[in-house]
Amino acid sequence: MGTDGQPAMQLDSTARPYRYYRNAVEKHWDPHEIDLEADRDGVADLPDPAFEGLKRSLALFGAGEESVTEDLAPLSVVLDDIADQLFITTQLYEESKHTDFFDRYWRAVIHPEADRRGQARSSPTDERWFNEPYDELFARNERAMARLLEADTPANRARAHCHYHLTIEGILAQTGYYGLTLAYGEDEPDLPNLPGLVEGLKLIRSDEGRHVGFGMAKLKSLVMADEVDPDLLRETVDDLVPLVQESLTGDDGASTEEGPGPSPSDLTGYAAAKHEQRMRQITTASEKIPDVEELTELDA
């Protein structure tokens, strides 16, 4: 019997990972249902350098989503709680959807625009879009996740969550998507509105709010149980942040200090504020991890 005198059930519907799982089910979306017709007209207004910058951004984030889809599997192997397993199945599914969205956008918007401009069609997997820090960041993430299969220790779990959930999703992806959403939304007069891209990015960011929250909750449990020192979290993320910054350097067509869209310093400030807030919520006993509805809310 359960503690309430009722028959014990297989699932604890009050568990945080179960609530995240249900939130994912309720907020299901299909990347192939997003209307991209207006985006095909919008990209025609981009000068060639900005068009190249947009392609680079899409390539970076599309490759990132593909990489994290592949790298999440070790975590699903070592987590033995059924609520955790339910959530991880939704995260794997969502990372796959994000990969699908960027692939579809390239096929449906980028290729036709390249044809219109008389350019050769390009590939989102071309090495020219990526630099060494970007490759190193994802290589480290892959190693951190794979290490769980070699030694499933609290420290290795903490490092895996720091690489995957706090850094790649919580800093690189969420900040980049936030910037692109502002740049190509209705409030930026100097860049075309790309409503299909903005809608897709907002849905992806909402999904990743759950992902980051899950990682935060797991890290807080490890810290509060004295299984890992908070300094391990800070040192791990601090070691990765320079790679994040170097990954995104270069002309992206929408993020210069003087040009249209949010500036690099704006995005750096956004990322730093979010990161400090999350670290405080993880390492301070009196602070709480936000509820799933708050995690998936968007302010832009």
N, C-alpha and C positions, 0 to 999 in steps of 0.2 A: 504494500500500500504506500501511497505517497504521504508526505508530511501533512497534507490537508485531509487525510482520511479517505481520499479517492483512489481508485486503482492507478498504479504507476503507469505512465505512458512512455513510449519510446522517445518522443521529442519533448524538449522543454521549450514551450512557445514563448517564455519570457527571456530566454538567453539572448544576449546581444547579437551573436552571429546569426541566430535564427531570425531575429527581427530584420537584420540586414538582408538575409536571403529573401524574406517575404517582400521587403521593399523593392528588391530587384525584380521579383516576379510581377509586382503591381505596376512597375514603371517600365515594363518591356517596350522596346521600340525596334523598328526594322530599318536598317540603313538604306534599303532599296525603296522605301516609301517616302523618302525625303525628296521634294521637288527641286531639281537642279536647273530648271529651264532659265530662270532669271540670272543664274550665275554664268551661264554661257554668254549672255549679253553683257554682264558686268565685267568680265575679264577682258573684254574687247577694249575697255577704256584704260587698261593698264599700259604704261609705257614698257618697252622691252625689258629694261633692268628690273622693274617691279614685278613683271610677269615671271622672270627668272627667280626672283626672290620668293615669290609665292610658291613656285615649284619646289624650291629648296626646302621651304618650311613643310610643305606637304610630304615631301620625301623623308625628311627627318622624323616627323611624327608617325608616318605610316610604317617606317622601318622599326621605330621604337615600339609601336603596338604589336607588330609581328614578333619582335624579340621577346617582349614580356609574356606574350601568349605561349611561346615555346619554353620560357624559363620558369613558369609558375609550377610546373608539374611536381618537382621535388617537395614543395610545401604540401601539396595534396597527399603525398605519400606519408609524411611524418605526422600530420595532424590526425589524432585518433578520436576526437570528439565529433559526434554526428552532426552537431550544429555547425561546427567549423567546416566539416566536409560539405554540408549543404551550401554554405556561403561560397566556398572555393569553387564549386561547380558553376555558380552564377558568375564568378569573376572570370574564370576561364572562358565561358561563353561570351561575356561582355568584351574581353580583350579581343576575341575573334571577330566580334561585330565591328569593333573600332578599326581593325585591320581591313575588313571588308569595306567600310565606309571610305577610307582613304583610297583604296584601290578603285572603287567605283567612281570617286570624284575625278581621279586622274583619267580614267577611260572616257567619262561622260563630259568633262569640262576642259581639262588640259589638252587632251589630244585634238579635239575639234578646233580649239583656239590656235594650237600650233599649226594645224592645217590651214586655217584662215590667214595666218601670218606668213605662210610659205616656208615655215620652219620644218626641219626634220622632227618627227615624233621622238620624244625622249622617254627614258625609262625611270620610274621612281627608285629603282634599285641600282642606278648608275653610281659608281664610286665617287664621282665628282661632287655629289651632294654632301658627302660625309668627310669629317676630318678625324685625325688620330685621337683627340680627346673624347669624341663621341664614341668611337669604336672601343676605346679603353673603358669608358663608363659602363657600357653594356657587357663587355667582357668580364669586368669585375662583378657585375650583378649575376651573370651566369655562374661564375665560380662560387659566389656566396651562396647561391641557391643549391648548387650541386653539392657543396660541402655538407649540407644537411643529410645527404644519403651516406656520407662517410662517417660523420659523427654528429648525431642529433643532440647537441648540448644546448643549454640556455644561452650561452654566449653566441653560438653559431646561429641560433634562431634569431637573436637580437640583431646580429649583423645582417642576416637575410632580410628581415623586415626593414632595417635602416636603408639597405641598398634599394630594395624594390619599392616598398610602400612610402617611405619618407622622402627619398631622394628622387628616384626616377618618376614616380607618380606624383609625389607631393610637391616637388620643386620644379623639375624639368617640365613635365607634362602639364600640370595645372597652370603654371605660370605662362608657358608658351601658348596654351589654348586660350587663356584669359587675354593675352595680348592680341592674338589673331581675332578673337571675338570683338574686341574694341576696334581694331583697325578696319575690319570689313563689316562693321555693323552700321546702323542707320545714323549714328551720331558723329561719324567721322566724315566731314564734308569733302576732304581732299582725296579720298579713295572710294572706289565703287562699292556699293552695297552688294555683298554676296550672301543672300539670305539662306541659301541651302547650306553653305559652308558654316555659317553662324549657327544655324539650327543643329547641325550635326555636332559641332564643337560643344554646344551647350549640353546636349544629351550625353556626350562623352564625359564632360566635366562632372555632370551629376552622378554618373556611374562611378567615377573615380573618387568622388567624395566618400562613397561607401568603402572603396578599397583602402583609401588612406585611413579612414576611421577604424577599419578592422586591424590594420597594422599598428595603429596607435594603441588600441585596446590591448593587443597582445604584448606590446612593449611595456605598457603601464603595469600589466599583471606581473611581468618578469621583474620590473623595478620594485614594485610594492612588496613582492615576495622575497626581496633581497637575493634574487638569483643572478642579477646582473647589476653592475654599478652604472649609474646614470652617465658617468664620464665615458663609458664605452659607446653609448649612443652618440654623444656629442662628438667624440673623436672620429667615429666612423663617418658621420655625415660631413663633418668639417673637412675630412680628407677627400670627399667626393665633390664638394661644392665647386672647387676650381675647375674640375672637368665639366661640370654642367655649364659654367660660364663660358669656357673655351669652346664647348660644343656648339654654342649658338652665336659665336662671333661671326662677323661678316655682314655684307649688305643683304638684308632680307626684304628690301623694298618697302618696308612699312614700319621700321623701328630704329630711326636715327634720332639723335638728340634734337635736331632742328626740323626734321621732316614730319610728315603726317603720321598719325597713329601714336600709340604709347611709346615713349622713349625707352632706351635700355635702362636708364636710371629709374624710371617709373616702375619697370618690371622687376628690377633688382630690389627696390623698396618693397614692392608687393610680396615678393618671394621671401624676403628676410622677415617681414612682419608675420606672415603666415607660419614660417618655420619656428620663430621664437614662441608664438602662441601655442603651437603644437607641442614643442618641447616642454613648455611650462605645464601643459595639461597632462603630459605623460609622466613627468618627474615629480610633480607636487601632489601630495596625498589629498589635499583639500580641493584640488581642481578636478573637474569631471570631463570626460570625453564627451563632446557634443552628441546629442541624440541623432539618429540617422536622418530624420527629416531636416535638421539643421545642416548636417553634413552635405546633403544633396541640394540645398538651396543655392541659388546663384545670384550674385549682385551685379552681374553684367552679362 
